[in-house]
């Protein structure tokens, strides 16, 4: 049998596309026609490369977005200004390491707006542009191969938006979430209506513990995470769970991660979410051991595990045998029909920011397929 492979969503944007994305994000003049040509060409190429690497469930690479979370400010009202991010709790006492990481990964040049007014959907065109571009690329792939690839598209969860666009307007976190549910629902439903799976990105359920909510107590953070899952469930109430996937992570950067909240403390909240497929980190040194948490969890029969078997913070290309060994843990837990081989996180979460060389990203996806096939052959 064949076990499906996928990835978390974002792919490297390249030297031609990155300046255009950043110019648009900063409100600077840019050539709209050149932007459209560059984005469509990049998505066409990404779809082709994913298929060549053996990816079963592919995406547009989020190549039309400046980043996986802050893109919403061009679609929703209520955001403005810029707030410098707070150093992650593990990196705060290590200024020299922060400098080294910035030199390697680049700087986060995107605008980090705050919520300063009522949040409403005001521009659905960018979401329709995303859908159109991926549809064009899939049409071309189907014409060439005779079969249409299965695809997904990413969208920010309501909780993720609250973590990146800090609340400076609403009287409570819950009030902010309530308007985000209404504002983001049309995008979620449009993606599924176009025939794609919807991936909701949810680092707010893990990473935010040591970033945006590092000053909160653990009890307060867990309450926030519960509220975020309730909001996500409300926003996707009209979508079948099997068309939904969610990704949780602790931050796609190379740091100590010694303040990461353990999976065992949040897994019960994660399992309350509606998405059938759960993507999570399972390859990096801080979280690889947590396969035992999934073994101990009361996993509902309908849930599908998509463990990260590729570390997206290192240019090491994993050996296929290592991938097979990692995957074996989850095959024992859930069985081959309820496991998809994935990556820890994205390869290019923000334009101009990231450590992975684009050529290495494709190499990693290729060996993900090879390692998954080794594991499948042993069943």
N, C-alpha and C positions, 0 to 999 in steps of 0.2 A: 504494500500500500504506500501511497505518498502522503507525507505530512506537509501541510501548508506552511509557507514562510511569508513573513511580512516585515515591516519595520515601523518605527514610531511616527514617521511622517516627513520631517524636514530633511531636505537634501542640500548640499552645498550650492550656493547661488552663483558663484563664479565672478570673475573680475569685470565682466561687461554689465551684468545685471545689478550688482551691489550698489554702484554709484547712483543708478537710476532709482532704486528703491529708497535709498537714503535721502536723495534730493526731494522725492515726493513726500516722504515722511516729515521732512523739515519745512515743507511749504515753499521750497525753492522752485524756480522755473526748471522745467524739464521737457523733453520732447516726448509728447504723449504717443505719437505714432512709433517712435523708436522704442519706447517702453513696451508697447503692445507686441511689437515684433520680437523683441528680446525675450519677453516672458513666454510667448507661445513657442518660440524655438527652444527655449530651455526646457519647457514641459514636454514637448515632443521628444527631445533627446533623453530626458529623464525616464519617460515611459519605455523607450527603446532599451535603455541601459538596464532598467529593472528587469525587463523580460529576459534580456541576455544573461543576467545574473541568476535567473531562476526564481525571482520573487513571484509568489502566487497571488498575493493581495497587495496591489501597488497603490501609489498615490501621485498627486501632482507635485510632491516635494515641497509644498507651500511656497513655491517659487515666485508667486505673485504678491507675497506678503513680506513686509519688512521683518516680522517676527511672529511667533506663534501666539502671542498674547496681546501685544499692544496694537495690533492691526485694527482692533475694534473701534478705535477712536475716529477712524474715517467713515464709520458706518453708523455710529450712535452719537446722539447729542449728550451734553452734560460733562464733557471732558475738556481740560485746558491746562495750560502751564506746563511745568516740568518739575519733577521732584527727583533729586539725586537718590539713588538707592542706598540703603543701609548695608554695610558689609555683612556678609553671612557670619553667623556666630563662630564658626570654626576658623574663618579667615581673619576676623577682626583683630586678634592679637598677633597677626603675622604680616606686618606691612611689607617686608621684603619679599615674601612669597606672593603677595598680591601684585607687586610690581613685576615679578617674573612671569606670572600668569598673564598679565595684561600684555607683556611683550610678546608672548607666544600666541595668545588667543585673539589679540586685538582688543579694541575698546568697544564698549556698548554705546554706539553713537545714536541709537534710536531715541525718539522722544518718549519719556515716561510721564505721561499726563496724569493728572489727578481728577477725581470726580468732584466737580464744582457746581453742578446743576442737575436738573432732572434728566434721567437717562431714558431716551426713547430711540427707536429705530427711525433714522431719517434718510438713509441712503442704502437701498438694497442692491444697487447696481454692482458694487464690487463683488458681492457674493455671487451674483449671476455671471459676472465675468469669470470668476474662478470656475464655476460649473461649466461654462461654455468652453473654456480653454482645455480642461481635462477631457471633456466630451470629444472635442476635435482630435486630441491626441489618441484617445481610445478608438475613435473611428478609423484613424490611419493604421493603428496596430491591428485592428480586426480585419481590415482590408488586406493587410500583408500576410496575416497568419490564418485567417479563416475562422478564428474564435475570438470572442470579446473577453479581455482580461477582467477579472474582478478587481474593483477599485474602492478606495475609501477616501474621504476628505476630512481634514482636521477642522475643528472649531474650538474656540476657547469656552470652557465651562463657565457658568456664572461665578463660581467660587474663585476660579483663576483670575477673572477680571478684577474682582475685589482685592486680590493679593497684589496685583501689579498697578492698578489704578486706584490709589488709596482714597478712601472716603473722606471728603471734606464738605459734604453737603447733607447727607441723610442723617436722621436722628439715631439710626441704629444700623448694625450690619444686616439685620433681617430686612429692613426697609429697602436698603440698597439692593439686596438680592432679589426682592420681589419685583422691582422694576427691570432688573436684568433678565429675569425669567421671561417677561413679556417682550423685551427688546430682542433677545437672542432666539426665541422660539421660531420665528419665520426663517432664519438662516438654517437652523437645524432641520426643519421640515423640508426646506427647498433642496438641501443636499440629498436627503433620502428620497425625496420625490423625483430627483434626477436619476435615481438608480444606483447611487453610491451608498456604501456603509458610512456612518457618521462616527468619527472618533472625537471624543471629548477629552481635551487635555486637562489633567487635574493634579498638577504638582502642589496645588493648595492643600491637598490632603496629606502631604508628607514634607516636601521641601520648605513650605512656608513656616513650619515649626521653628526652623533655625534661620529664617530670613525675615519675612514681613511680620511674623507673629512671635518673634524671639523673646519679646518682653512679656508675653502672656504666660500664665501658668499652664502646666500640661492639661489640667482640667478645663481651663478656658479654651485652649486650642482644640481639644477634642469636641467641645460644644460647637465651636466654629465649623469644624469639619462636618459634624452632623448636619448643621444648617445648610452647608454647601451641597451636601448630597441630596438633601430634601429639595433644594432649589433645582438641582440638575434633574431630579426625577419629575418635578413639576413641569419643567421646560420641555421634556421629552415624552410627556404622557401620551401623546398621539402617535408615537413611533414604536413599532415592534421592538422588543429588547434585542432580538437576534440581529437587527440592523444596526445595533449600537456597540461601540467599543470605547473603553476608557483607558487612559494612561496615567499612572501615578509614578512619580520619581522624586528623588531627593536632591536634584540639581545636577545639571550636565556640565560639571566642571571638575578639574583635578585639584582637590583640596583634601584636608584631613577627614572631613565628614564625621568627626568624632562627636558632633552634636545632632546627628540624624536621629529622628524619632524611630525606634524599632518598628518593623512591620507588625509584630505581634500586638502592638498597642493600637493600631489603626485598622487591622484587617477586618474586624467586625463591622466597622463603618463602611469600608470599601465594599463589602459584600451586600450592603443594603442598597447599593446603587443599581439602577435598572439595567445598564448595559450587560449583555451576555458575556462579551469578551473583555478580559482584564489584562492589560499590558503593564509590565512592571520590571524593575531592575533585578537582574539575577546573575549578572556577570562580573560586576566590579568588586573589588576586594572588600568593600564595606557591607555588601548585601548578598553576595553569592551564597552564603551559608543559610539564607532565610528560606530555602526551599522546604526546610523542615516545618516552617510556620504554615505553609500551605498543606503540608501533610497532616498537621494537627488540626487545621481549621475544619469546621463543618461546611464543606464546599457544596452548595446547592447543585443538584444534578444538571441543571441547565447551563451552569457557568463553564466558560472555556478559558483556560489559562494560556497566556501568550508571554512566556518568560523572555527576558532579554538574555540572549546567549552570546551577544557581541558587546564589548565595552566600547562606548562611543566617546571616551575621553582619552583613548590611547591609539597611536598609529601602529601598534603591534597588530598584525593580522593573525587572528586566532587559528590554531591548527584545527582541521575538521574533526579530529578525534576528540579534542577538548569540547567542541560544540556537541558532539554526540553524547559524551559523558554527562554534560550539564543537562541536556535534554532528557536523558534517561531518568533523572530524578522525577521529572514532571510527568513523563509517560507512566511511571509507576504509580503516581498519585491519581491521575485523572484518566489515563488511557489515551490511545492515539486519536480517538475521535473528538477529544476535548482539549487538545493541545495544538497551539500554533507557535512555530519558532519565530522569535522576533529579536529586536535589538534593545539595549538598555534605554536609549533615548534617541533624539534626532541627531543628524550629522551636521545640521546648520540651523540651530534654533533661532538665530538672529542674523540678519545680513551683515557681513563683515566681521562676524564674531564666531570663533570656533577653532579648535585645534586640529581637527582631522583634515588631512589633505584629500581633495576630491577624488583623486585616483585611488587612494586607500579605501575610501568609502565603498567604491564599487568592488574592490577586492574583498572587503569584509562581507558584503552581501553575497558574493559568489561562494565563499567558503561556508557561509551560513547554510546555503543550499546543500553543499557537499556534506557537511556534518550532519544535517538533518536526514539526508538520504542514508548515511551510515547507520544512524539510530533506527530508522524505519526498517532497514534490512535485517536488523537484529531482533525484530519483534517476532 
